[in-house]
């Protein structure tokens, strides 16, 4: 009897581990954007077509101290600057033909509850833009709403670090600042 209980417990461990890493998926309403400035004005390009997952077995913040992994992918072609000419310049600068996606793959995600249904999150991983990968840490907030997690945050980047040449137009009189902010407001649920 005792051997079967021990054997049952040993066999249950992988199943419990797999359940603990069941993925949460990005839901409709999730959005990712890039904000920046130029010598002419500020600009904002946004996509609501990001896809992604997080290896977490719960949306209960008190039980969620870390996440096995997480990823978000944004097709460059879905970023909309609300200006067709600007969309073209942005896609050229991001080398959309050779690198059609912006990707973030987190290898480490730490969650710290600051209340019953809210907390902070720190994600360390690789951000891929224009085919170039760089290690980054992105901080944000997490809130549990209606059985799902809403994660918000942003990361200030310098485009040239990813090999992106900021557009320059009208013989250089209009230049895009190489500093930009990548932001996100995503909803995850099982």
DAFENHU-V379947 format. One record per helix or strand. SS is the DSSP state (hx for helix, st for strand). FROM is the first residue (numbers start at 1). TO is the last residue. Records with the same first field share a line. If there is no record, write none. Layout:
SS=FROM-TO / FROM-TO
//
This chain:
hx=2-20 / 61-63 / 76-78 / 84-93 / 159-162 / 170-172
st=23-26 / 31-38 / 42-47 / 51-55 / 66-67 / 70-75 / 80-80 / 101-113 / 118-129 / 132-145 / 148-158 / 168-169 / 174-189
//
